[in-house]
Amino acid sequence: MSRTLTLYSRPGCGLCEEVEMELAEMVRGRPVTVEVVDISEDPDLERRYIFAIPVVADGETELSGYPLDRERVARWLAELD
C-alpha cells in the first residue's frame, strides 16, 4: 500500500528544495509518494505556513520543518515495514 507525505513549499524556496531532495533520497525504493503543495496557491495554507515552510506532513500530522528531522521521518518509514 502506498503512502503519501506532503511537503508544503512555494516556488523559489531554497530550504524547501533542500528538504525535497533529502526526502526523495529517504523514500527511494519505498511505497511512498512525496506530494509538493505550493502554499501560495491556497490562502489558508499560506496563512498557516507562510513563516514555517518547508513543512513535511502525514495528513494532519506535521513530521518536520527545516532542517529535516531525519530521525522522525525514518521512524515514520519504519512503521511501513
C-alpha positions as CSV (number, residue, x, y, z in Angstrom):
1,M,0.0,0.0,0.0
2,S,1.4,3.4,-1.0
3,R,1.5,6.2,1.5
4,T,1.9,10.0,0.8
5,L,4.0,12.6,2.6
6,T,3.1,16.2,1.9
7,L,5.8,18.8,1.6
8,Y,4.3,22.3,2.0
9,S,6.5,24.6,-0.1
10,R,6.5,27.5,-2.5
11,P,8.5,28.4,-5.6
12,G,11.9,29.9,-5.0
13,C,12.2,28.4,-1.5
14,G,15.8,27.0,-1.3
15,L,15.2,25.4,2.0
16,C,12.1,23.7,0.6
17,E,14.1,22.4,-2.4
18,E,16.8,21.0,0.1
19,V,14.2,19.2,2.1
20,E,12.5,17.8,-1.0
21,M,15.9,16.3,-2.2
22,E,16.5,14.8,1.2
23,L,13.0,13.3,1.3
24,A,13.4,11.9,-2.1
25,E,16.6,10.1,-1.0
26,M,14.9,8.8,2.1
27,V,11.8,7.4,0.4
28,R,13.6,5.9,-2.7
29,G,12.6,2.3,-3.2
30,R,9.7,2.5,-0.7
31,P,6.0,2.7,-1.4
32,V,5.9,6.5,-0.6
33,T,5.0,9.4,-2.7
34,V,6.1,12.9,-1.8
35,E,3.4,15.4,-2.9
36,V,4.7,19.0,-3.1
37,V,2.0,21.5,-2.3
38,D,2.5,25.2,-3.3
39,I,1.1,27.2,-0.3
40,S,0.9,30.3,-2.5
41,E,-2.0,28.7,-4.4
42,D,-4.2,28.4,-1.2
43,P,-4.8,31.4,1.1
44,D,-5.5,29.2,4.1
45,L,-2.3,27.2,3.6
46,E,-0.4,30.4,3.0
47,R,-1.6,31.9,6.3
48,R,-0.8,28.7,8.2
49,Y,2.6,28.1,6.8
50,I,4.0,31.4,5.5
51,F,6.7,31.6,8.2
52,A,7.1,27.8,8.7
53,I,7.9,26.3,5.3
54,P,9.1,23.8,4.5
55,V,6.8,21.5,6.4
56,V,6.6,17.8,5.9
57,A,3.3,16.2,7.0
58,D,1.4,12.9,7.0
59,G,-2.1,14.1,6.7
60,E,-2.7,16.5,9.6
61,T,0.4,15.3,11.5
62,E,3.4,17.5,10.9
63,L,6.6,15.4,11.0
64,S,9.2,18.0,10.3
65,G,10.1,21.5,9.3
66,Y,13.6,22.8,8.5
67,P,16.1,21.2,8.9
68,L,14.5,17.9,8.0
69,D,14.0,15.7,11.1
70,R,15.6,12.6,9.5
71,E,15.1,10.6,12.7
72,R,11.4,11.2,12.8
73,V,10.9,10.6,9.1
74,A,12.9,7.4,9.5
75,R,10.6,6.2,12.3
76,W,7.6,7.1,10.1
77,L,9.1,5.0,7.3
78,A,9.9,2.1,9.7
79,E,6.2,1.9,10.5
80,L,5.6,1.0,6.9
81,D,7.7,-2.2,7.2
